[in-house]
Amino acid sequence: MAVSTPAVAAPANPPRLAHRTGLMLVVIAIAQLMVILDATIVNVALPSMQTSLGFSTENL
């Protein structure tokens, strides 16, 4: 004779894990923003750098 135990379902997404997932999403979003911001600043500054330093287009 088999004894059956009631199945207790664990929560699909514990609150602590949900908080950590949200925090990681915020960190990744901020990192991506910094990469895009850095690339934009460099692209805006390139013509000024070329003139100031006397670089050719190929060397820039």
Secondary structure, DSSP 4 states (H G I P E B T S, - for coil): -PPP----PPPSS-HHHHHHHHHHHHHHHHHHHHHHHHHHHHHHHHHHHHHHHT--TTT-
